[in-house]
């Protein structure tokens, strides 16, 4: 997962309601790295490239949706939900998301923007 900030101001992201994801380095996954991340205008996070995140597929998570909420402090929140390789996202002003399930692993790109969603789509 990677976040691009196309806004004219810095953005601080939040992560909440993490369900059925490995975290804090478990299995190489670190979703928490995005909590309280400050991303400069025109910048990306993490700066060195995408962060690996992995869903849990055992125990109670074997048939449950994996999900988390990603927000921008003072702004919008989106829910990222995955169930057996299919992603469902809620829409939110100022946040666009794209998923590429064609590779292994799949990639998630989140773009933060000012203005219309057309502006975000043109930047990708």
C-alpha beads as a LAMMPS data file, in Angstrom:
LAMMPS data file: protein, C-alpha beads

124 atoms
123 bonds

1 atom types
1 bond types

-500.0 500.0 xlo xhi
-500.0 500.0 ylo yhi
-500.0 500.0 zlo zhi

Masses

1 110.0

Atoms # bond

1 1 1 0.000 0.000 0.000
2 1 1 1.182 3.507 -0.771
3 1 1 -0.373 6.966 -0.229
4 1 1 0.227 9.969 -2.515
5 1 1 -0.593 13.471 -1.279
6 1 1 -1.651 15.778 -4.117
7 1 1 -3.106 18.298 -1.670
8 1 1 -1.627 21.748 -1.250
9 1 1 -1.087 21.129 2.485
10 1 1 0.492 18.335 4.534
11 1 1 -1.814 15.433 5.369
12 1 1 -1.771 13.315 8.518
13 1 1 -3.329 9.888 8.053
14 1 1 -5.034 7.673 10.608
15 1 1 -5.739 3.948 10.727
16 1 1 -8.606 2.563 12.811
17 1 1 -10.871 -0.472 13.147
18 1 1 -8.213 -2.919 11.901
19 1 1 -9.862 -6.327 11.560
20 1 1 -8.221 -9.501 10.230
21 1 1 -4.942 -7.895 9.121
22 1 1 -1.497 -8.797 10.365
23 1 1 0.207 -5.727 11.838
24 1 1 3.309 -4.433 13.619
25 1 1 5.644 -6.595 11.513
26 1 1 3.702 -9.860 11.854
27 1 1 4.223 -11.832 8.616
28 1 1 6.017 -8.721 7.269
29 1 1 2.787 -6.697 7.408
30 1 1 2.744 -3.246 9.012
31 1 1 -0.535 -1.408 8.548
32 1 1 0.139 0.733 11.635
33 1 1 2.952 2.554 9.834
34 1 1 0.182 4.662 8.239
35 1 1 -1.241 5.795 11.582
36 1 1 -0.157 9.405 12.289
37 1 1 1.949 9.481 9.113
38 1 1 2.553 13.065 7.948
39 1 1 2.782 13.335 4.160
40 1 1 4.124 16.539 2.607
41 1 1 2.344 18.163 -0.354
42 1 1 3.396 16.289 -3.489
43 1 1 4.928 13.525 -1.363
44 1 1 4.271 9.821 -0.944
45 1 1 4.273 7.510 2.040
46 1 1 6.129 5.411 2.779
47 1 1 8.952 7.317 1.060
48 1 1 10.939 4.242 -0.016
49 1 1 8.081 2.442 -1.761
50 1 1 4.907 0.552 -0.910
51 1 1 4.372 -1.053 2.504
52 1 1 3.401 -4.707 2.535
53 1 1 0.120 -5.429 4.329
54 1 1 -1.409 -8.884 4.647
55 1 1 -4.848 -10.152 5.545
56 1 1 -5.304 -12.993 8.020
57 1 1 -6.905 -16.122 6.612
58 1 1 -7.122 -18.397 9.631
59 1 1 -9.298 -18.885 12.694
60 1 1 -12.241 -16.484 12.819
61 1 1 -10.717 -14.568 9.878
62 1 1 -10.953 -17.573 7.504
63 1 1 -14.385 -16.498 6.263
64 1 1 -14.606 -12.935 7.585
65 1 1 -13.919 -9.708 5.740
66 1 1 -10.596 -8.049 6.390
67 1 1 -10.995 -4.306 6.844
68 1 1 -9.557 -1.057 8.112
69 1 1 -10.524 2.606 8.071
70 1 1 -8.067 5.098 6.626
71 1 1 -8.653 8.739 7.374
72 1 1 -7.089 12.136 6.993
73 1 1 -7.082 14.130 10.225
74 1 1 -9.626 16.918 9.894
75 1 1 -11.060 15.316 6.759
76 1 1 -12.518 12.190 5.240
77 1 1 -12.404 8.523 6.224
78 1 1 -12.698 5.538 3.879
79 1 1 -13.175 1.890 4.758
80 1 1 -11.031 -0.601 2.873
81 1 1 -12.661 -4.011 2.958
82 1 1 -11.331 -7.190 1.355
83 1 1 -13.048 -10.563 1.094
84 1 1 -11.422 -13.386 -0.876
85 1 1 -9.490 -11.043 -3.161
86 1 1 -12.336 -8.619 -3.844
87 1 1 -12.019 -5.065 -2.536
88 1 1 -14.894 -2.840 -1.481
89 1 1 -14.234 0.789 -0.621
90 1 1 -16.461 3.532 0.626
91 1 1 -16.180 6.829 -1.181
92 1 1 -15.027 9.979 0.550
93 1 1 -14.328 13.527 -0.577
94 1 1 -10.634 14.109 -1.200
95 1 1 -9.574 10.441 -1.241
96 1 1 -9.350 8.177 -4.267
97 1 1 -8.237 4.556 -4.196
98 1 1 -7.100 2.129 -6.838
99 1 1 -6.416 -1.589 -6.540
100 1 1 -4.404 -3.810 -8.842
101 1 1 -5.102 -7.483 -8.237
102 1 1 -3.151 -8.515 -11.355
103 1 1 0.134 -9.147 -9.580
104 1 1 1.308 -10.921 -6.519
105 1 1 0.978 -9.228 -4.175
106 1 1 -1.922 -6.987 -5.115
107 1 1 -1.257 -3.246 -4.797
108 1 1 -3.310 -0.466 -3.239
109 1 1 -2.691 3.182 -4.161
110 1 1 -4.458 5.859 -2.154
111 1 1 -4.429 9.419 -3.472
112 1 1 -5.292 12.444 -1.348
113 1 1 -6.354 15.543 -3.266
114 1 1 -7.930 18.976 -3.156
115 1 1 -10.797 19.672 -5.532
116 1 1 -12.589 17.233 -7.785
117 1 1 -12.038 13.515 -8.179
118 1 1 -11.207 14.167 -11.850
119 1 1 -8.056 15.940 -10.613
120 1 1 -6.972 12.794 -8.753
121 1 1 -7.724 10.522 -11.707
122 1 1 -5.576 12.657 -14.038
123 1 1 -2.586 12.358 -11.692
124 1 1 -2.339 8.563 -11.808

Bonds

1 1 1 2
2 1 2 3
3 1 3 4
4 1 4 5
5 1 5 6
6 1 6 7
7 1 7 8
8 1 8 9
9 1 9 10
10 1 10 11
11 1 11 12
12 1 12 13
13 1 13 14
14 1 14 15
15 1 15 16
16 1 16 17
17 1 17 18
18 1 18 19
19 1 19 20
20 1 20 21
21 1 21 22
22 1 22 23
23 1 23 24
24 1 24 25
25 1 25 26
26 1 26 27
27 1 27 28
28 1 28 29
29 1 29 30
30 1 30 31
31 1 31 32
32 1 32 33
33 1 33 34
34 1 34 35
35 1 35 36
36 1 36 37
37 1 37 38
38 1 38 39
39 1 39 40
40 1 40 41
41 1 41 42
42 1 42 43
43 1 43 44
44 1 44 45
45 1 45 46
46 1 46 47
47 1 47 48
48 1 48 49
49 1 49 50
50 1 50 51
51 1 51 52
52 1 52 53
53 1 53 54
54 1 54 55
55 1 55 56
56 1 56 57
57 1 57 58
58 1 58 59
59 1 59 60
60 1 60 61
61 1 61 62
62 1 62 63
63 1 63 64
64 1 64 65
65 1 65 66
66 1 66 67
67 1 67 68
68 1 68 69
69 1 69 70
70 1 70 71
71 1 71 72
72 1 72 73
73 1 73 74
74 1 74 75
75 1 75 76
76 1 76 77
77 1 77 78
78 1 78 79
79 1 79 80
80 1 80 81
81 1 81 82
82 1 82 83
83 1 83 84
84 1 84 85
85 1 85 86
86 1 86 87
87 1 87 88
88 1 88 89
89 1 89 90
90 1 90 91
91 1 91 92
92 1 92 93
93 1 93 94
94 1 94 95
95 1 95 96
96 1 96 97
97 1 97 98
98 1 98 99
99 1 99 100
100 1 100 101
101 1 101 102
102 1 102 103
103 1 103 104
104 1 104 105
105 1 105 106
106 1 106 107
107 1 107 108
108 1 108 109
109 1 109 110
110 1 110 111
111 1 111 112
112 1 112 113
113 1 113 114
114 1 114 115
115 1 115 116
116 1 116 117
117 1 117 118
118 1 118 119
119 1 119 120
120 1 120 121
121 1 121 122
122 1 122 123
123 1 123 124
